Each structure stands twice: as structure tokens, then as C-alpha cells.
Amino acid sequence: DAPFAVGELFWAVSALLAVLSEERPVVVVLEDVHWAEETLLELVEHLEESLGGARVLIVTTARPDLAARRPDWAAGEARKALALEPLSP
């Protein structure tokens, strides 16, 4: 009846993805993370640290304003940023 602690939820998501990735690679796609609560952004960072060698690819999409909120979002060895320009008419 009571909510779970954030740390327990982070552990559970990490454990689930690790188990799933033992059978086959897992791709997690999170769209529009520029609107995400800080807890979700922290979860993504936690997964990067906790999954280690698991075969999990996490793809996030965001508008450029996420960089103002989280300037280090795409920084680091395991992170890559790909800027997409608007489509032409």
C-alpha cells in the first residue's frame, strides 16, 4: 500500500533489464525527455552506471532545451549526441 523507495525502483528496473539482456539485446527508447521529471533522468544515469556489460542500448530523444537543464546529458564515454536539423519544406 505504501510507495516504494526510489532506490528500490532504480534497482528493480536495472535488475529487470539485466535479466532480459541475458537472453537477447534490449533497446529502451524514451521520447521527449526534455519534459521528464528529474527522477527519470536520474534513472537513466543510474542504468548507465549499474548495467555495466549488459547488452542494453538506451536511446533518448529531447529538444535542445534539455542541454540548458542538463548540460552534461550527452557527455561521457558511453553517451553520444546526435543533432537533427528540421526537415525542409
Chimera marker file (.cmm) of the C-alpha trace (Angstrom):
<marker_set name="trace">
<marker id="1" x="0.000" y="0.000" z="0.000" r="1" g="1" b="0" radius="0.5"/>
<marker id="2" x="2.959" y="2.349" z="0.519" r="1" g="1" b="0" radius="0.5"/>
<marker id="3" x="5.075" y="3.692" z="-2.351" r="1" g="1" b="0" radius="0.5"/>
<marker id="4" x="8.457" y="2.089" z="-2.951" r="1" g="1" b="0" radius="0.5"/>
<marker id="5" x="11.657" y="3.991" z="-2.282" r="1" g="1" b="0" radius="0.5"/>
<marker id="6" x="13.254" y="5.483" z="-5.397" r="1" g="1" b="0" radius="0.5"/>
<marker id="7" x="16.436" y="3.480" z="-4.812" r="1" g="1" b="0" radius="0.5"/>
<marker id="8" x="14.457" y="0.235" z="-4.792" r="1" g="1" b="0" radius="0.5"/>
<marker id="9" x="12.703" y="1.163" z="-8.034" r="1" g="1" b="0" radius="0.5"/>
<marker id="10" x="16.034" y="2.013" z="-9.678" r="1" g="1" b="0" radius="0.5"/>
<marker id="11" x="17.421" y="-1.355" z="-8.558" r="1" g="1" b="0" radius="0.5"/>
<marker id="12" x="14.344" y="-3.205" z="-9.848" r="1" g="1" b="0" radius="0.5"/>
<marker id="13" x="14.474" y="-1.589" z="-13.313" r="1" g="1" b="0" radius="0.5"/>
<marker id="14" x="18.202" y="-2.278" z="-13.534" r="1" g="1" b="0" radius="0.5"/>
<marker id="15" x="17.742" y="-5.910" z="-12.464" r="1" g="1" b="0" radius="0.5"/>
<marker id="16" x="14.908" y="-6.421" z="-14.970" r="1" g="1" b="0" radius="0.5"/>
<marker id="17" x="16.934" y="-5.037" z="-17.875" r="1" g="1" b="0" radius="0.5"/>
<marker id="18" x="19.978" y="-7.091" z="-16.862" r="1" g="1" b="0" radius="0.5"/>
<marker id="19" x="17.933" y="-10.307" z="-16.813" r="1" g="1" b="0" radius="0.5"/>
<marker id="20" x="16.220" y="-9.534" z="-20.122" r="1" g="1" b="0" radius="0.5"/>
<marker id="21" x="19.553" y="-8.744" z="-21.765" r="1" g="1" b="0" radius="0.5"/>
<marker id="22" x="20.920" y="-12.174" z="-20.902" r="1" g="1" b="0" radius="0.5"/>
<marker id="23" x="18.595" y="-13.727" z="-23.484" r="1" g="1" b="0" radius="0.5"/>
<marker id="24" x="18.925" y="-11.046" z="-26.190" r="1" g="1" b="0" radius="0.5"/>
<marker id="25" x="19.966" y="-7.400" z="-26.531" r="1" g="1" b="0" radius="0.5"/>
<marker id="26" x="17.482" y="-4.873" z="-25.162" r="1" g="1" b="0" radius="0.5"/>
<marker id="27" x="16.701" y="-1.429" z="-26.580" r="1" g="1" b="0" radius="0.5"/>
<marker id="28" x="14.966" y="1.107" z="-24.342" r="1" g="1" b="0" radius="0.5"/>
<marker id="29" x="13.570" y="4.209" z="-26.083" r="1" g="1" b="0" radius="0.5"/>
<marker id="30" x="12.482" y="7.219" z="-24.054" r="1" g="1" b="0" radius="0.5"/>
<marker id="31" x="10.992" y="10.063" z="-26.061" r="1" g="1" b="0" radius="0.5"/>
<marker id="32" x="10.732" y="13.733" z="-25.147" r="1" g="1" b="0" radius="0.5"/>
<marker id="33" x="12.943" y="13.516" z="-22.064" r="1" g="1" b="0" radius="0.5"/>
<marker id="34" x="13.137" y="17.309" z="-22.068" r="1" g="1" b="0" radius="0.5"/>
<marker id="35" x="9.764" y="17.085" z="-20.286" r="1" g="1" b="0" radius="0.5"/>
<marker id="36" x="10.857" y="14.318" z="-17.912" r="1" g="1" b="0" radius="0.5"/>
<marker id="37" x="10.942" y="14.667" z="-14.169" r="1" g="1" b="0" radius="0.5"/>
<marker id="38" x="14.398" y="14.698" z="-12.583" r="1" g="1" b="0" radius="0.5"/>
<marker id="39" x="13.806" y="11.203" z="-11.210" r="1" g="1" b="0" radius="0.5"/>
<marker id="40" x="13.536" y="9.710" z="-14.701" r="1" g="1" b="0" radius="0.5"/>
<marker id="41" x="16.721" y="11.471" z="-15.799" r="1" g="1" b="0" radius="0.5"/>
<marker id="42" x="18.450" y="10.138" z="-12.691" r="1" g="1" b="0" radius="0.5"/>
<marker id="43" x="17.160" y="6.635" z="-13.515" r="1" g="1" b="0" radius="0.5"/>
<marker id="44" x="18.734" y="6.788" z="-16.978" r="1" g="1" b="0" radius="0.5"/>
<marker id="45" x="22.041" y="7.843" z="-15.435" r="1" g="1" b="0" radius="0.5"/>
<marker id="46" x="21.747" y="5.083" z="-12.840" r="1" g="1" b="0" radius="0.5"/>
<marker id="47" x="21.145" y="2.479" z="-15.549" r="1" g="1" b="0" radius="0.5"/>
<marker id="48" x="24.260" y="3.596" z="-17.398" r="1" g="1" b="0" radius="0.5"/>
<marker id="49" x="26.311" y="3.029" z="-14.257" r="1" g="1" b="0" radius="0.5"/>
<marker id="50" x="24.642" y="-0.120" z="-12.964" r="1" g="1" b="0" radius="0.5"/>
<marker id="51" x="24.209" y="-2.182" z="-16.123" r="1" g="1" b="0" radius="0.5"/>
<marker id="52" x="27.924" y="-2.409" z="-16.855" r="1" g="1" b="0" radius="0.5"/>
<marker id="53" x="28.436" y="-5.002" z="-19.589" r="1" g="1" b="0" radius="0.5"/>
<marker id="54" x="24.759" y="-5.824" z="-20.091" r="1" g="1" b="0" radius="0.5"/>
<marker id="55" x="23.565" y="-5.702" z="-23.699" r="1" g="1" b="0" radius="0.5"/>
<marker id="56" x="21.256" y="-2.728" z="-23.223" r="1" g="1" b="0" radius="0.5"/>
<marker id="57" x="21.006" y="0.312" z="-25.508" r="1" g="1" b="0" radius="0.5"/>
<marker id="58" x="19.185" y="3.323" z="-24.103" r="1" g="1" b="0" radius="0.5"/>
<marker id="59" x="18.014" y="5.876" z="-26.681" r="1" g="1" b="0" radius="0.5"/>
<marker id="60" x="16.520" y="9.163" z="-25.549" r="1" g="1" b="0" radius="0.5"/>
<marker id="61" x="15.055" y="11.941" z="-27.641" r="1" g="1" b="0" radius="0.5"/>
<marker id="62" x="14.947" y="15.521" z="-26.452" r="1" g="1" b="0" radius="0.5"/>
<marker id="63" x="14.688" y="19.056" z="-27.667" r="1" g="1" b="0" radius="0.5"/>
<marker id="64" x="17.776" y="21.257" z="-27.337" r="1" g="1" b="0" radius="0.5"/>
<marker id="65" x="16.442" y="22.890" z="-24.165" r="1" g="1" b="0" radius="0.5"/>
<marker id="66" x="17.442" y="19.747" z="-22.223" r="1" g="1" b="0" radius="0.5"/>
<marker id="67" x="21.050" y="20.885" z="-22.675" r="1" g="1" b="0" radius="0.5"/>
<marker id="68" x="20.248" y="24.049" z="-20.709" r="1" g="1" b="0" radius="0.5"/>
<marker id="69" x="18.768" y="21.977" z="-17.904" r="1" g="1" b="0" radius="0.5"/>
<marker id="70" x="21.317" y="19.160" z="-18.022" r="1" g="1" b="0" radius="0.5"/>
<marker id="71" x="24.461" y="20.361" z="-19.861" r="1" g="1" b="0" radius="0.5"/>
<marker id="72" x="26.270" y="17.070" z="-19.208" r="1" g="1" b="0" radius="0.5"/>
<marker id="73" x="23.423" y="14.880" z="-20.526" r="1" g="1" b="0" radius="0.5"/>
<marker id="74" x="25.325" y="13.758" z="-23.640" r="1" g="1" b="0" radius="0.5"/>
<marker id="75" x="28.797" y="13.955" z="-22.072" r="1" g="1" b="0" radius="0.5"/>
<marker id="76" x="30.785" y="10.838" z="-21.261" r="1" g="1" b="0" radius="0.5"/>
<marker id="77" x="32.361" y="7.856" z="-22.947" r="1" g="1" b="0" radius="0.5"/>
<marker id="78" x="29.152" y="5.833" z="-23.232" r="1" g="1" b="0" radius="0.5"/>
<marker id="79" x="26.973" y="8.736" z="-24.387" r="1" g="1" b="0" radius="0.5"/>
<marker id="80" x="26.622" y="10.155" z="-27.863" r="1" g="1" b="0" radius="0.5"/>
<marker id="81" x="24.567" y="13.116" z="-29.022" r="1" g="1" b="0" radius="0.5"/>
<marker id="82" x="23.138" y="13.340" z="-32.497" r="1" g="1" b="0" radius="0.5"/>
<marker id="83" x="21.643" y="16.682" z="-33.506" r="1" g="1" b="0" radius="0.5"/>
<marker id="84" x="18.858" y="16.515" z="-36.070" r="1" g="1" b="0" radius="0.5"/>
<marker id="85" x="18.043" y="19.571" z="-38.135" r="1" g="1" b="0" radius="0.5"/>
<marker id="86" x="14.439" y="20.468" z="-39.053" r="1" g="1" b="0" radius="0.5"/>
<marker id="87" x="13.073" y="18.951" z="-42.259" r="1" g="1" b="0" radius="0.5"/>
<marker id="88" x="12.978" y="21.184" z="-45.297" r="1" g="1" b="0" radius="0.5"/>
<marker id="89" x="9.580" y="22.255" z="-46.644" r="1" g="1" b="0" radius="0.5"/>
<link id1="1" id2="2" r="1" g="1" b="0" radius="0.2"/>
<link id1="2" id2="3" r="1" g="1" b="0" radius="0.2"/>
<link id1="3" id2="4" r="1" g="1" b="0" radius="0.2"/>
<link id1="4" id2="5" r="1" g="1" b="0" radius="0.2"/>
<link id1="5" id2="6" r="1" g="1" b="0" radius="0.2"/>
<link id1="6" id2="7" r="1" g="1" b="0" radius="0.2"/>
<link id1="7" id2="8" r="1" g="1" b="0" radius="0.2"/>
<link id1="8" id2="9" r="1" g="1" b="0" radius="0.2"/>
<link id1="9" id2="10" r="1" g="1" b="0" radius="0.2"/>
<link id1="10" id2="11" r="1" g="1" b="0" radius="0.2"/>
<link id1="11" id2="12" r="1" g="1" b="0" radius="0.2"/>
<link id1="12" id2="13" r="1" g="1" b="0" radius="0.2"/>
<link id1="13" id2="14" r="1" g="1" b="0" radius="0.2"/>
<link id1="14" id2="15" r="1" g="1" b="0" radius="0.2"/>
<link id1="15" id2="16" r="1" g="1" b="0" radius="0.2"/>
<link id1="16" id2="17" r="1" g="1" b="0" radius="0.2"/>
<link id1="17" id2="18" r="1" g="1" b="0" radius="0.2"/>
<link id1="18" id2="19" r="1" g="1" b="0" radius="0.2"/>
<link id1="19" id2="20" r="1" g="1" b="0" radius="0.2"/>
<link id1="20" id2="21" r="1" g="1" b="0" radius="0.2"/>
<link id1="21" id2="22" r="1" g="1" b="0" radius="0.2"/>
<link id1="22" id2="23" r="1" g="1" b="0" radius="0.2"/>
<link id1="23" id2="24" r="1" g="1" b="0" radius="0.2"/>
<link id1="24" id2="25" r="1" g="1" b="0" radius="0.2"/>
<link id1="25" id2="26" r="1" g="1" b="0" radius="0.2"/>
<link id1="26" id2="27" r="1" g="1" b="0" radius="0.2"/>
<link id1="27" id2="28" r="1" g="1" b="0" radius="0.2"/>
<link id1="28" id2="29" r="1" g="1" b="0" radius="0.2"/>
<link id1="29" id2="30" r="1" g="1" b="0" radius="0.2"/>
<link id1="30" id2="31" r="1" g="1" b="0" radius="0.2"/>
<link id1="31" id2="32" r="1" g="1" b="0" radius="0.2"/>
<link id1="32" id2="33" r="1" g="1" b="0" radius="0.2"/>
<link id1="33" id2="34" r="1" g="1" b="0" radius="0.2"/>
<link id1="34" id2="35" r="1" g="1" b="0" radius="0.2"/>
<link id1="35" id2="36" r="1" g="1" b="0" radius="0.2"/>
<link id1="36" id2="37" r="1" g="1" b="0" radius="0.2"/>
<link id1="37" id2="38" r="1" g="1" b="0" radius="0.2"/>
<link id1="38" id2="39" r="1" g="1" b="0" radius="0.2"/>
<link id1="39" id2="40" r="1" g="1" b="0" radius="0.2"/>
<link id1="40" id2="41" r="1" g="1" b="0" radius="0.2"/>
<link id1="41" id2="42" r="1" g="1" b="0" radius="0.2"/>
<link id1="42" id2="43" r="1" g="1" b="0" radius="0.2"/>
<link id1="43" id2="44" r="1" g="1" b="0" radius="0.2"/>
<link id1="44" id2="45" r="1" g="1" b="0" radius="0.2"/>
<link id1="45" id2="46" r="1" g="1" b="0" radius="0.2"/>
<link id1="46" id2="47" r="1" g="1" b="0" radius="0.2"/>
<link id1="47" id2="48" r="1" g="1" b="0" radius="0.2"/>
<link id1="48" id2="49" r="1" g="1" b="0" radius="0.2"/>
<link id1="49" id2="50" r="1" g="1" b="0" radius="0.2"/>
<link id1="50" id2="51" r="1" g="1" b="0" radius="0.2"/>
<link id1="51" id2="52" r="1" g="1" b="0" radius="0.2"/>
<link id1="52" id2="53" r="1" g="1" b="0" radius="0.2"/>
<link id1="53" id2="54" r="1" g="1" b="0" radius="0.2"/>
<link id1="54" id2="55" r="1" g="1" b="0" radius="0.2"/>
<link id1="55" id2="56" r="1" g="1" b="0" radius="0.2"/>
<link id1="56" id2="57" r="1" g="1" b="0" radius="0.2"/>
<link id1="57" id2="58" r="1" g="1" b="0" radius="0.2"/>
<link id1="58" id2="59" r="1" g="1" b="0" radius="0.2"/>
<link id1="59" id2="60" r="1" g="1" b="0" radius="0.2"/>
<link id1="60" id2="61" r="1" g="1" b="0" radius="0.2"/>
<link id1="61" id2="62" r="1" g="1" b="0" radius="0.2"/>
<link id1="62" id2="63" r="1" g="1" b="0" radius="0.2"/>
<link id1="63" id2="64" r="1" g="1" b="0" radius="0.2"/>
<link id1="64" id2="65" r="1" g="1" b="0" radius="0.2"/>
<link id1="65" id2="66" r="1" g="1" b="0" radius="0.2"/>
<link id1="66" id2="67" r="1" g="1" b="0" radius="0.2"/>
<link id1="67" id2="68" r="1" g="1" b="0" radius="0.2"/>
<link id1="68" id2="69" r="1" g="1" b="0" radius="0.2"/>
<link id1="69" id2="70" r="1" g="1" b="0" radius="0.2"/>
<link id1="70" id2="71" r="1" g="1" b="0" radius="0.2"/>
<link id1="71" id2="72" r="1" g="1" b="0" radius="0.2"/>
<link id1="72" id2="73" r="1" g="1" b="0" radius="0.2"/>
<link id1="73" id2="74" r="1" g="1" b="0" radius="0.2"/>
<link id1="74" id2="75" r="1" g="1" b="0" radius="0.2"/>
<link id1="75" id2="76" r="1" g="1" b="0" radius="0.2"/>
<link id1="76" id2="77" r="1" g="1" b="0" radius="0.2"/>
<link id1="77" id2="78" r="1" g="1" b="0" radius="0.2"/>
<link id1="78" id2="79" r="1" g="1" b="0" radius="0.2"/>
<link id1="79" id2="80" r="1" g="1" b="0" radius="0.2"/>
<link id1="80" id2="81" r="1" g="1" b="0" radius="0.2"/>
<link id1="81" id2="82" r="1" g="1" b="0" radius="0.2"/>
<link id1="82" id2="83" r="1" g="1" b="0" radius="0.2"/>
<link id1="83" id2="84" r="1" g="1" b="0" radius="0.2"/>
<link id1="84" id2="85" r="1" g="1" b="0" radius="0.2"/>
<link id1="85" id2="86" r="1" g="1" b="0" radius="0.2"/>
<link id1="86" id2="87" r="1" g="1" b="0" radius="0.2"/>
<link id1="87" id2="88" r="1" g="1" b="0" radius="0.2"/>
<link id1="88" id2="89" r="1" g="1" b="0" radius="0.2"/>
</marker_set>
